[in-house]
């Protein structure tokens, strides 16, 4: 009988790579233990079968961006707790394999409006984070807002040309009816609480707010509480 050893050490024995290469192979999801991908170099093995994918590359994993359909009322830290391999949307279980490293060192791109649900972006990619923060004023966001009450006369026209509410000037906004009790708003860099102010200014009360798009990226059919990866073809 032998004592269990680190997976990285076993891999070094098997393929003759350096310690750093072993760690990169493992963290990149290229190593299996009894057929299961293990991405933790410190994982202990004894008699299990350890294999390295023949196409393995000893390079640092590419940074990922995760798109969560966040439930309403969660703060950012609570929303981040929903991210795990188990909550990856069933419809999007292709392409990337979820690795433990994908859920580390994540930053949030755009906060949601208070009590809103919908698209929340978590990223490891500094280029994506910079785009969402430095260019926030240029990126259009789209919201579906459930409302109650009766809109004042010419309410949509007033929203689209700017109006004053409680002595505060509100900017013009793209607004349209989705159905009899849901409005669509499209705007750039909405300030906290402004959607409720828009609705109040035309006689409506907000029941619920859901962000469905940031720039060219939509949350699509991801169920509430689940997430998907940003694809290489999508741009904010």
N, C-alpha and C positions, 0 to 999 in steps of 0.2 A: 504493500500500500504506500502511496506517495501523498504528500500534503498538497492540497489545492494551490495553484499558482495563478498569477494574473494572466488574463487572456493575452495581453500584449507580449508577455514573456513567452507564452506557448507559441504565439505566432512567429516570434523571432527564431525559436528553435525549429519551427516547421519550414520556413522559407528563407531564413538567413538575412532578413532585412534589418535595418537599424531600429532602435527604439522609437525614434520619431516617425519613421515610415510605418511601423506597426501601429502607432497611435492614430496616424492619419487614415490608414486602411480601415481601422475599426470605427473611428468616428464618422467616416464616410459611408458606413453601412455595407462595406464590402466583405465582412467576415460573418460566418454563421457558426453557431454552436449547436450540434445535433439538428441542423437544418433551419434554425431560427436565427435571424439577424440580431446580433448583439453589438451595440455601438458604444459600449463602456470599456475602455482599456483596462480598468481595474477589476472587471468582472472575474470571479474566480472559477477555474475549471480544473477537473482532474482527469477522468477517463473519457470525457465527452469527445465527439468527433469535431474537430475545428477545421474549417475550410476557408480558403481565400478565393474570392471570385477571380477567374482568369482575366477578366477585363478591369481589375482593380487599378485605381490610380492613387498614388500617395500624395494627394493634394488636399488642402483644406476644403471642407464642404462649402459650396456656394451659399451666401446669405439668402434667407428666405423671407417672404412677406406673406402673412396669414390674414385672410379676410373673414372676420367673424360676424355672424348675424346675431348681434347682442340683444338680449332681452331688455325691456325697458326697466329703468330704475337702478341699474347697476353702476357702481363707480368703476374706473378703469382697472383697478387692482382685482376687483371681484370678477370683472369680465375676463381678465387674463387667466383666471383660475379655470375657466371653461375650456381652455385650449389643451387638448391631449390627443393622442392617436385615436382614442375611442370616439371623440366627438367630430372627427373628420366626416364631412358630408358623404353619405353613401354614394351619391351620384358622382362624386369627385374622387373616388378611391382608385385613381390611376395616375400614372406618371411618377411623381415623387413618392418615396416611401417615408412615412413619418419617422424621424429619428429623435432621440431625446434632445440632441443638440439644437433641433429646430425650435424648441420652446424655451431656450435660454437667451439672455441678452436681447430681449425684445423691447422696442420702444413704440409708443402709440403715435400715430400720425396726426389724426384730427379727432379731438374730443367730440362726443355727441352733445347735442342740446340737452338740457336738464330733462330727465324722465323720458328721453327719446329712446327708441329701439333702432335696430338696423345696422348698417355697415360700419364696422369699426376696424381700423387697419393697425396691425402689429407688424413691425418689420425689424430685421437685423441689418438691412441694407442702408448704409448711410446716404446713398444717392436717392433712394425712395424717400427717406425721412427728410432730406433737404428739400426735395421737390414739394412735399406736402406742407412744409413749414415756411420755407423762404418764398415759395410761389403760391401761398395760400390765397392771396388776393386775386390770382389769375385763374384759379381752378373752380369750375362750377360744381356745386353740389345740388342734388335733387332729393326732395322730401315728399312723402305722401302724408298728408295731415288729415286725420279724422276730426270733424267738427260737428257742433250742434248749434242750433239757432237759425236765424234768417239773415242772409246777407243784405246789407243796405243796397239801395238802388245804385246801379253802375259800379258795384263794389270791385269787380275784376278790373275794370278800366282804371279805377282809382288806385288799386294796388300797382298796376303796371306803369303808372305815371308818377307815383310818389304821393304821399299824403302826410298829414300831421296827426299825431295821436298823443293826447295829454301834453301838448306843448312841445312834443319832440318830432322833428322831421324824420320820416322814414323813407329810405331810398326806394326807387322803382324796383319791382321784382317781377319775374316771369311767373304768372299764376294762371291756372286753368282748373276746371272741374274734372275730376276723374270719374265720379259718379255723384249721386245726390247728396252725399255726406262726406265726400273726400276731395280735398284740394291737392293739386300738385304745385309745389314751389321749386323753382330753380334759381339759385343765387350763388354769388361768390363770397366765400369767407363770412358766413352769417355770424353775427355777434350773439352771445348768449341771451336767450329770451326773446329774440326779435321775431321769431315765427309766431309766438303767442301775441306779440304786439300787433303784427300784421292782421291777425284774425280779429282781435278785439277792435281794431280800428274800423273794421267793416261789419261789426255786429255779430261776430261769431265767437264761440268758445271752443278752445282746443280740448279734444278728448284723448287724442294720441298722436304722436309724431314718429315717423319711421324714415330713416335715411336709406335711400335705395341706390345712390350713385355718387361717386366722387370722380370728377373728370370723366375719363373714358372707361372707368371700372365700376361694374354693377355687382351687387351681391347676388342677383339672379334668384335661383330657386333653392338656395341654401336654407335649410330649416332653421328656425329660431334656436339659438343655443349651440349651433354647429358652425363649422368653418370650412374654408377651402384655401388652397394655395393660389397666389397671384401667378398667372402664367407669364411666360417670357414674351408673349405677344401683346399683353395688356399694358396700357400706359395711362398714368393719371393725367 
